[in-house]
């Protein structure tokens, strides 16, 4: 069993390939978007022929933003049989994999994961394509040029793997390869392996995966949460008895309490609006925004914000808000019960009905007519490099009355703000990450008790900025095996057994022989038939009848020849009794030597030795066949034959 290749270096945007029982399984295909922080925002750039621009002491690439792909050259991805997706954030590289590598397999994901993943991809493509850049920079990627550049460009890794965004036709082609699955649904892969998605509690439709054969079990835990938010709770019980547990997608902000961050978000938002300022919330069109809107729904009246408009601006804003209301079976129990009352499971439906929350596909058209200040705007992209957020950063950045509140943990807010400096507006960092922290992981591992844990290298040591915090790492016994990008890892587990079925007519022909009280054995002479990784023992073919004519007929190649079987032997040889038997049969001067594996019986006169071990006996004599046969018969007296 191999965790064949670790194709991503980002622990929360994983892409791993597992080799297990002749199947090749890709676990997620996350797209590292932190590479976009090295580019100027769109459309902040000014016309120029230069590829690089200095902005407030930082150097940026003036080109269409590019994304860091998983490794595609270390492994022939056309050999991948299936891709298992754990949540919609971990499928953003899917079009690069399915459309450019020769991949012909199947992708498995839940319906909310696919639909919301489509929205994220659509927003990404739309945001980049609607502001075309006049130029495309590539010279700076030359290694000789890159090493002369200032940080962070000088230190950017895998720049040769950076690619421009895919197109909507490529997105549609990739999503057409996905097969929808439900929680606890068992999917057979070529008869060799069974995979099952389990609720991970992190997002709508997010999954952990069980990959198992008859005798081995691998659990893949990625992006899981034990907090009570809007998705179904995490299924922990099914993770028990795992031989290997692959753990990834933990919280990126282990020291931040999500509840505390939500409280801070609300209080900063209220303070800014009361002072006549506007609030900008860079966010994804799905996920945390549902929880933020729910908290604001409970908060706005008590905080005196009922007259403040909330705007959600995204090409997919309407679809996102509608999807969250219709995926009832994927929600937690409290929200499911509301559907049957009937009430909308999320309160943002009421905010929309009362005109407190308005959504728009872009800042153009209806929004420009309805726009009132002070207000709160939710829009993308959290990197501040593309999308309508760039417009609001330019519009509101010069006033200290306004505030930008960062809630998404995927990007360094200081790096995101760098091209906009100097900035007068206030910046508040309230990262909300509901994924497992290290305390919760420790408790989870004690409960499910896997034999081995495998995780990204980053989880086996304290964070670089807090080297004294040994509590911010995975602590388990035996210690976890770690991996890094472009590394091949052999998992510490060997397959020992395989399930074989026996045909009823063959079972009827067996004759068990009791060798100990309660223990019987039977010899089996059969043909092993293997197809689609299913193994069946069948009756051996009857020996071919001699032909009536003298002409020789060719025996069919696919019928194995049935040879007479030698009897099987069982039992152990008591050395003292064996020596007495030798002496009775005329062998004198018998000596016995103990060895690490058993005994050696020396017959000095006959210049012969007999090696007696637990599972074999060897008679060594010099070209004296009658003597060897005589000794063999004496040995066989102490053994049972089958």
N, C-alpha and C positions, 0 to 999 in steps of 0.2 A: 504494500500500500504506500503510495507516494502523494504528498502534497506537491505535485509535479513541478509547478512553476508559480512563483509569487510575482504576478505581473504588475502590481501597483505598490508604490511605497507609501501611500496615504492610508492610515489605519481605519479611517471612517469612510473611505471610498474604495473598498477592496476589489480586487480581481485576482482570484486564485484558481488554479487548475488542479483537480484531484484525479489521480489514476486509481481506480478501484475496481477489481474484478473485471478486467478487460473493457471497462467503460472509462471514457475521459469526460469529466464533468467540470465545467467552468462555474465557479461560485461568484456571482455578481460581476458587473463590468462598470465600476464607478469611473467617473470622469473628473480628473483633478483640475478644477477651475482656478486655483490660486495662481496659476501662471498668468492669468489675465491682469493681475496687479502690476505686472511689468509694462503694461501698455497704457497709453493715454486714453482717457474716457472718450467715448463717441457721443456727441460731435465736438468735443472740447478742443480738438487740434486746429491749428491754423495752417493754411496752404504753405507747403515748403517741399523742397526736394530732399531734405535731410531725413534719414531713417530714425534718428534719435533726437530727443528734445530734453533740455534741462528745464525743470519746473520746481521752483522753491528748493533748490539744492539736490533734487533727485533727478535721475536720468530715466526717461521712459521711451519705449518704442512707439513711434507714431505710425501705427498700422492697424489693420483689423485684428482684434484680440484673438489669440490662439490658445488652445487647450492642450494639457499634457495627457496624452493617451496612455493606456496600459501598454506594457511591452508586447509588441506584435512580431518581433523577429526571432526571439529565443525559442519559440515553439511554433510549429506548423498548426495554426488555428483551424485549418480545414479538418484536422483529426479530432476536434472537439465534438462530442456526440450531443451533449445538451448543455444549456445554460440555465442555472437556477437563479432567480432574482429575489432578493430579500425585501427590498422596498424601492419606492420610486426614485429616491436620490441615488441609488446604486445601479441604475440602468441607463444613465445618461451617455455612456460610451457605446451603447448597443449598436447604433447605425455604423460606427467605425468598424465594429467586429463583424457584423453580419454582411455588410456590403463591400468590404475591401479585403477580406482575408480568405475567401473561398469556403467560409463556414456554410454547411448545408444541413445542420442539425435542427433541433427543436429548442425553443425557449419556453420555460415554464414560469408563470407568475399569476398572482391573483388579479381579479378584475379591477379593483380600485388601484392597485399598483400600475396596471397598464394604462388605465384612463387618466390618472393624475400624472403619470410619467409622460404621457402624450402631451398634456397641458404644459408641463415644464419644458419639454423639447420645443413645442410650438412657440412658447413665449421667447425662448432663447433664440430660435431662428428668426422670429419676427423682429426682435429687438436689434439684431445685428444686420439683417438684410435691409431694414428701412432707412439706415443711415450708411450708405456705401462710402467707403474710404477711397480716395483717389489713387492710393498707392498701397503696395504690399511689400513690407520690409523683410529681407532675408539675409542681406550681407552680414548683419550683426551676429548671425548664428554661426558663422565661420569660427572655428575654435581659436584660430590665431587672433581674430578680432575680438572675440568674446573675452579672452583672458586679459585684454587691455582695458576693458570697460570697468567703470566703478561698480561697487556693490549696489543693489543685489543682482544686477544683470550678470556680473562676472561669476557669481556663485550659482546661477540658475542651472539646474540639472536637467539632463535628458532633453535639451532644446531641439535636438534632431527629431524627437518624437512629438513635438508640438504641431498641431494642425488647426486649420481654420474650421469654422463651424460647418456641420453638415446642412443639407437642404431638406425641405419638407417631403419631396418624393423619396429621399433616402430614409427619412423617419417613418413614412408610411410603409415602405418596403420592409424595414426592420420589424415594425410592430406586427406585420402580417405573419411573421414567423413564430409569434407567441401563441402558446396553447394555455387557455385559462384553467386555473385549478382552484379548489376550495380547501379550507383548513381541514386537516386530517384525511384528505383524499390520498389514497395510495396509488402511485404511478409506477408501473413496471418498466424498467429500462432493459430491453433485450433479454428478458428472462434472468438477468444476472443480479440486478440491483433494484431495490424498491426505494423511491424517494417520497417523502411526505412533508408538506408545509404545515407549520404550526404558528399560531398567533404569537407575535413577538411583543405586542403592546405598545409599539413606538408610533406608528402612523396607520392611517386607513389601509388595511390590506397587507401590512408589513408582516414578514414571515421569517421564522427560523426554519431550518430544513433538517430532517432526519434522512440519512443515507444508509441503508442497511441491506445486508444479505441475511441468509438463514442464521449465521453464526457471528457476524461482525456488525457493529453499529457505530456510525460516525455522526456526530451532531454538529451542525454549522449554526452558530449563534452570531447574528450580525444585526446591529441596530435594534436593541431590545430595551424595554422600559418596564419598571415595576410600579411606576406612578399611576395614579388614577386620572387619566385624561380621557379624550374622546374615543380612542380605539378599544377594541376588545382586549381584555387583560392577557398578559403573557402566559402561555402554557408551559409551566416548568416541569410538571410531572413526567411528560413524555421524553424529557431529556435524560432521565435516569438510566443507569446501566450502559452508558456510552463507553466504548473502548477508546475513542478519541473524540475530544471536543475542540473544534476550531472556533476561537473566540475573537471577534473583531467588532468594530463599530461601537466602541464605548464613548462616553461623554467626552467632548473636547474641552470642557470647562469643569474639571473635577472638583474645584473649590467653590463653585457657584451653586447655590440652592435655587432650583427653578421657581419655587413659590416666592422666595425673597426677591428674585429678579422681576417677576410679574408685578409685585407690589411696588418696586422701585420704578418700573415702567409707567404704571398708572400715576404715581405721585409726580414724576417729572413731567409727564404729559399734561396733567392738570395745572401744574405751576406755570408752565409755558403759556398755555392758552389763557389762563386768568390774567397774565401780564400782557396780553394782546399779541402774542407770538404764534407762529405756526409750528407744527410738529411734522417731521418727515420720518417715516419708518421704512427703511429699505428692507424688503422681504421677498420670500418666494410666494407664489400665488396659492400655495396649499400648505397645510401643516400647522405650524405655530400660530399662523394668522387666525385660525379658527378659535384657538384658545384665547388669544388676545382680544378678539372681538367679544367673546363670551364674558371675559373679565370686565371689559369696558361697559358691556350691557348692564352688569350688576353695579358698576361704579359711577356711571355718568350722572345719574340723578342725584346721588348723595354728594357728589363733588360739584354739583351745579354746572354740569357741562351739557345739559340737555339741548341747548340751542346751538352747540358747536357741530358743524358738519364733518362727517367722516367720509373720505373718498378712497375707494379701492380702485387703482388704475392698473390694468393689465390687459393685453389682448385676449386673455383667457379668464378674466375676472368673473364674468357671468357663469361660464361653465363650471369653474371651481366652486362657486357658492352653491350651484344647483347639485353638483355631484355629492357634496358633503351631506345634502339632505336626503338623497335617494339610496345611499349605500347603507341602509338600516342594519342589515345582518352583520355588517363588519364593525358596528359601533359597540360601545360598552353597554351593559344591561340597562342602566338608567336612561340612556338615550334611545335604546330600542323600545322601551315601554312607552315613551312619548309618541312614537310613530303609531301605536295602536289606540291612542286616546281619541282622535288623532291630533297631534301637535307636531310642529317641526322640531326635530331633535336638537337643532342648534338655534340659539336665540337671534342669530344675525338675520333670520327671516323676518322677525319682528322689527329689527332695526331698519330693514329695507322698506317694510310696509309703512313705517312711520316717517320715512324720508330722513332718518338720522344717518343711515349708511347708504351712499350712492356709489355705483360701480360704473366704470367706463373703460372702453377698449384702449383709449389713448388720451393724450392731453388735447387733442384736436377735436373739432366738432362740438358735441353737446357739452363737454366738460368746460370749455372756455366760456360758454354762456352761463352755466350754473355756478361757476367758481366763486366762492365767497371766502373771505378771510376775517378772523383767524380760523384755521381749520387743521384737521389731521389727515395726512395723506399716507396711505399704504401703497407702495409700488416697488418695482424691481429695477435693477438687479442688485442683490446685497453687496456685490463687489464694487458698486458705484462706477463701473466701466462702460455700461451700456444700459439701455432702457430709459424710461421716463424719469428715473431718479436723477439722471445727469442734469436734466432741465431744472428740476427743483433745487439741486445743489447750487446751480448758477444763479437761480432766481432769489433764493433765500439766504445764501451763504454770507452775504455782506452785512446782515443785521444780527446783532447780539440778542434780539428778542426771540429769534427762532431757535429751534433745537432739532438735531438729528439724533434719533435713538436707534442704536444697533441692537437687534435682538437675535439675529442669526449668528451662530458661532463659527461658521465655515471660513470667515476671512478676518484677518487682523484689521481692526478698525483704523488703526494708525496708518497702515499701508494703504487702505482704501481711501483715506482722506488726503494722502500725500500730494496728489496733483492739484488739489483745490486750495492748498495753502497759499498765502495766509487766509485764514477763515475766521470770520467774526462770530458766526452762529455757534451756539453751545453744542457740545458733543457728549452724549451719555451712552455708556456701554452697559447694557443689560442683557448679556447673552443667556438665552433660554434653551437649554439642552436637556431633554428629559431622558436621554439614554442612560444606561447603567453606569454608576460610578464604582470606584474600586471597593468600597465597603459592601455595596450590593453584590458585586461580582464575587467577593470572598464568601458571602453568605450563600449565594447561589451554588458555587462550586462545592461547598460543604453539604448542601442538600442533594445535589444530583450525583456527586462523587464519580466523575469520569476517571478512567484509568490514566489517561494522558491528556494534557491541555496544550494546545498549539495557539500562538498568538503573535501579533506583530512585535518586532523588537522594541518599539516605543513603550510597550506596556510592561516590560521586564526591568525597567530602570526608572528612577524619578525623573520628572520633567527637567530639562536643562536649566531652566530659570529657578528651579526649586530643588536643587540637588540634595538638600537635607530631608526632603519629604519622602521618606521610604514608605509611607502609607499610601502614596499615589502610584502604586505599581501592583501587579498581580502577585499575590503571595499564596502559593499552594504547594502541596507535596504529592508526587514528586514535582520538582520545579518545572515550570512550563518550557516547552521548546519554542524558540523564537525564530522569526523569518524576516527578511528584508526584501526589497525590490530586486527582481532578477535573480533570486536565489532558488535553488532546488533543494527540497527537504524530503528526506525519507522518514516517514512516520514510524514511530517505535512500536509497531504492531504487526505481527505476522499472522496470516491466515493459516488455520490449522485443520479445519474441517470443511467438508463439502457435503451437501445433502444429495442422496441418491435414492430414487424410488425403485422398488422391486415389483416386477409383474406378478399378479396373483398366481398364475400357473407355475411360475418359478418358485414362489413361496411354498406352494403345495408340495413341491418335490423335495424340500429340505428335510433332513432327518437329524434333529438335534441330539447331541450326546452329552449327558451330564458328566462334567469333569470334577465338580465340587458340589456340595449341597447348595441348591438354588442357582447354580451357574451351569448353563448348557451352551455348547458350541455346535455349529454346523458348518460344513464346508460348502462353498458356493462355486459352481462352475457356470459362468454366464458370459454373455456378450454385453459390454458397456456401450449403450447407444447415447450419443450426445447431440442435441440439437437445440439451438436458441438458449444455450447455457442451462438446459434441463438435462439431467443425467438419469438414465433408466437402465436397470439390469434386466436383460431379456434371456429367455431360454437359448442355450447354444443351438446352432443348426445341427440337424441330424447328419451323420456322415453320408456323403454321396454314395448312392448304390453303384456297384460296378457295372459298366456299360455292357449291354447285351452283345453288341458287335465288338470286333477286335480293334476298331478305330478308336484312338484316344480322344476323349473330349476334354476341352479346356474347362477347368473348374472356374466358376465365376470369381472375379477378383474381389468382389465386395463381401463374400462369405468367408469369414475367418476359418482357418483350419483348426479342427478340434483335436488337441493332443491328449493322450492319456495322462491323468494327473498322478503325481507322486503323492503318497500319503503325507499329511502334515503331522508334525511331532509336537508334543506338549509335555511339560513337566520339568523337573530338575534332577540332577544326578547327585545322590548323597555320596560324597567322596569316600568316606570310611567303608561303607558297604561295597562300593565299587572296587576298592583295593582288596577287600576280602574275596570278592568274586574272582578277581584276577589271580589271586593266590590259589584258589580252588582249582583253577584251570591251568595250573602249572607255571604261572609266572612268578618268579622269585626276585628278590632284590628290587622291590618296588619302592620308589621314593616319591613324596608329595611336596611340592613347593607352592607357597601362596604367592599370588600376583595381585596387582591392583584391580584386575578385572575378574579374577577367579582363582583357578588352580592349574598347576602343571603336574601331570603324573608321568614319572620317568620309569621306563622299563630298561634298566641298564644292560642286561644281557642281550636283549633283543635290539638294542640301540634304537629305541622308539620312544616318542613322547606323545602324550595326549593332553591337548589344551582344553580345559573345561571352563567356559565362560557362561554368563547369564543367558545369552541368546544364541550360543553356537558351541559346537564341539569339533575340534580338529584332531585327526589322527595322522601323525607324521612319521613315516617309516621309509626305509631305503629300498625301493623296488621289490617289496615283499607283499604281493597282492593277497595271497592266502592269509597272511598274518593280519593285514588291514581289514579284510572281510570278517575274520574271527573277532577282532577287537570291536568292529562296528556292531556286530550282533550282540556282544556283551553290553555295549552302551545302550542299544535299543531296548534291552530288557527293562531298563529303568524309565522309559518314556512311553507315553500313550500315543497311539496312532489314530488319525482320523481318515 
